[in-house]
Amino acid sequence: MPSKITEAIQSWEEAGIQSKSRERWRIVPASIWWAIWKERNSRCFGSIEKSMQKVKLNCLFLLCFWCNQLYSNDTISLIDVLDSI
């Protein structure tokens, strides 16, 4: 397990080299960190806590949304995004 964020990103990059879609692969860590950051803020400042399952779903929906925004010509579904990484 990497001890620093830079090491985590580097190991993620190395793992993504063999991926079918490297561009989408690179978006995954950002969507995970953003979903966790939003949940943290929700808990700290709004006293609102989502289940772990909802946090994971938010991460997946965010990943799909970002991929659709970056690749607007694609009519890709959530399943297609997950299959491509």
Buried (B, 14 or more C-beta within 10 A) or exposed (E): EEEEEEEBBEEBEEEBEEBEBEEBBBBBBEBBEBBEEBBEEBEEEEEEEBEEEEBEBBBBEBBBEBBBEEBEEEEBEBEBBEEBB
